[in-house]
Amino acid sequence: MDPLKKLVHWLEGDSQRPAAVVSSKIHINKDDVTGRSLVANSKIVKNEPLITIPHSYLLNYVTVLKHLEKSTNWVFPINCKNYIYIPDGQIDPIYANFELSKLLQLSSFQLVSLYLVLEKQKPESYWKPFIDVLPSISELDGMPMIWALQNDPIFDLLPNSIKEHSKAQQEKFLSDYRTVQEFLSDVGLDCTSLVSQDDFLWAWVCCNSRCLYMELPEILDKQLEDNFTLVPFVDFINHAPDDHCSINISSTKGFQVTSGSYPYSDGDQIFFSYGAHSDEFLLCEYGFMLPARCNPWNSLDITPYILKLLKGEQSEFLKKHNYYGEYTLTSDEMSFRTEIALATLQEKDLSKILPIINGMSEGAPYKKNSHLLVQKILNKILAASKDKQEKVRRYPKSYRSSLIVQAHHNINIICDAYIQH
Ligand SMILES: C[S@@+](CC[C@H](N)C(=O)[O-])C[C@H]1O[C@@H](n2cnc3c(N)ncnc32)[C@H](O)[C@@H]1O
């Protein structure tokens, strides 16, 4: 049977497992650009219920621990038996080694990724219908952190802001992998044979590109970034920058999607917004960008250029008032933080900047020079971007090179529009 059909069949439940509810007005579609997506078969009105996925199908910190508990002699402190189905079956000898106190020290990313890798290796797993439809690593090849991990020299030709973002992600990934290796060796297992770095990368990027916000029980005392879940079927919904579907989590019913403020016609793709994200963010975290000029959240990060110009006293002043770093601009305006930093650069008496910070002054005396400074910075950025684009052209055409060209194109659009403006 086709893996998508198997997934739908699994979600239909059985005498023990609750059924998910999927509106007959939507179906799964597949294309080369956006992968799987959900599409309307007929008219859908505003706020119409579309999908409900019970907790038994959600993969997150709580459900993983609940499934592991079965193979161990510890008792998970959260009682969720009546709303999370755990299949009867054999004890897993690997999980039998897992100590609760050590598991509770893992983050959601570490635990869920480890569990996905181990479950994927089993010929029989409760989660198999879900795991079989997760994207392969090659489907997530748009994420530049993967290029960096593979030491692909083309990574160097990305805009600096994307390189910085991807390097930070890469460090987080490697640190998560190290923690999981330590966890496995602490419980007496051989990590390298059980969980290779490539397998862990696959699971980690699946979590990164498909996780949805869900608060974990307070008793687990986790960090904000641990509050996520994977949601089969709902994770086929692609991103659009404006509001489409709305999502909601019911403690009893599970994960619910309604059409929200947006009516759909037959053939329309169903979207929801992953957040107010720029193309650079979408590329780093999800491996795609929106078509040119379609993303209203695109901005240009000029932080390194401004930081280089600041003198010690000016940096201290900006740090003291929480205005150090994160200097951006869009096609038609610079951010307030950028304005403050550029005014600070021009002022000897820094007390004169405080009325601008407090909203008592518009900072008119600094505006002309600030604008000139930004123009100079943008010309430098344009020159660096042109140089990198020429180098990319010397590479054979590939998916990665096309993404780099698009990322530079986005920068050119903002710089040109701002300079003309
Ligand atoms: C939550 S999944 C959505 C379903 C996905 N298309 C699939 O085939 O499984 C997120 C991934 O979908 C793709 N995606 C989401 N929105 C997109 C869009 N507007 N354009 C292109 N790709 C998109 C990206 O690959 C992203 O990592």
The ligand as an SDF file (V2000), in Angstrom:
LIG
                    3D

 27 29  0  0  0  0  0  0  0  0999 V2000
    5.7120   21.0930    7.8440 C   0  0  0  0  0  0  0  0  0  0  0  0
    6.3680   20.5850    6.3470 S   0  0  0  0  0  0  0  0  0  0  0  0
    5.0690   20.8650    5.1880 C   0  0  0  0  0  0  0  0  0  0  0  0
    4.8260   19.6630    4.2950 C   0  0  0  0  0  0  0  0  0  0  0  0
    5.9020   19.3380    3.3210 C   0  0  0  0  0  0  0  0  0  0  0  0
    5.6700   20.0560    2.0780 N   0  0  0  0  0  0  0  0  0  0  0  0
    6.0400   17.8490    3.0610 C   0  0  0  0  0  0  0  0  0  0  0  0
    6.2110   17.4540    1.8820 O   0  0  0  0  0  0  0  0  0  0  0  0
    6.0220   17.0810    3.9850 O   0  0  0  0  0  0  0  0  0  0  0  0
    7.4980   21.8770    6.0790 C   0  0  0  0  0  0  0  0  0  0  0  0
    8.2970   21.7190    4.8070 C   0  0  0  0  0  0  0  0  0  0  0  0
    7.4660   21.9680    3.6780 O   0  0  0  0  0  0  0  0  0  0  0  0
    8.1350   22.7300    2.7040 C   0  0  0  0  0  0  0  0  0  0  0  0
    7.3740   23.9990    2.5610 N   0  0  0  0  0  0  0  0  0  0  0  0
    6.5060   24.5310    3.4450 C   0  0  0  0  0  0  0  0  0  0  0  0
    5.9310   25.6450    2.9600 N   0  0  0  0  0  0  0  0  0  0  0  0
    6.4670   25.8440    1.7470 C   0  0  0  0  0  0  0  0  0  0  0  0
    6.2790   26.8370    0.7490 C   0  0  0  0  0  0  0  0  0  0  0  0
    5.4410   27.8580    0.9180 N   0  0  0  0  0  0  0  0  0  0  0  0
    7.0080   26.7310   -0.3940 N   0  0  0  0  0  0  0  0  0  0  0  0
    7.8960   25.7180   -0.5770 C   0  0  0  0  0  0  0  0  0  0  0  0
    8.0920   24.7330    0.3390 N   0  0  0  0  0  0  0  0  0  0  0  0
    7.3830   24.7900    1.4830 C   0  0  0  0  0  0  0  0  0  0  0  0
    9.5540   22.9070    3.2140 C   0  0  0  0  0  0  0  0  0  0  0  0
   10.3370   21.8690    2.6830 O   0  0  0  0  0  0  0  0  0  0  0  0
    9.4300   22.7180    4.7050 C   0  0  0  0  0  0  0  0  0  0  0  0
   10.5920   22.2070    5.3220 O   0  0  0  0  0  0  0  0  0  0  0  0
  1  2  1  0
  2  3  1  0
  2 10  1  0
  3  4  1  0
  4  5  1  0
  5  6  1  0
  5  7  1  0
  7  8  2  0
  7  9  1  0
 10 11  1  0
 11 12  1  0
 11 26  1  0
 12 13  1  0
 13 14  1  0
 13 24  1  0
 14 15  1  0
 14 23  1  0
 15 16  2  0
 16 17  1  0
 17 18  1  0
 17 23  2  0
 18 19  1  0
 18 20  2  0
 20 21  1  0
 21 22  2  0
 22 23  1  0
 24 25  1  0
 24 26  1  0
 26 27  1  0
M  CHG  2   2   1   9  -1
M  END
$$$$
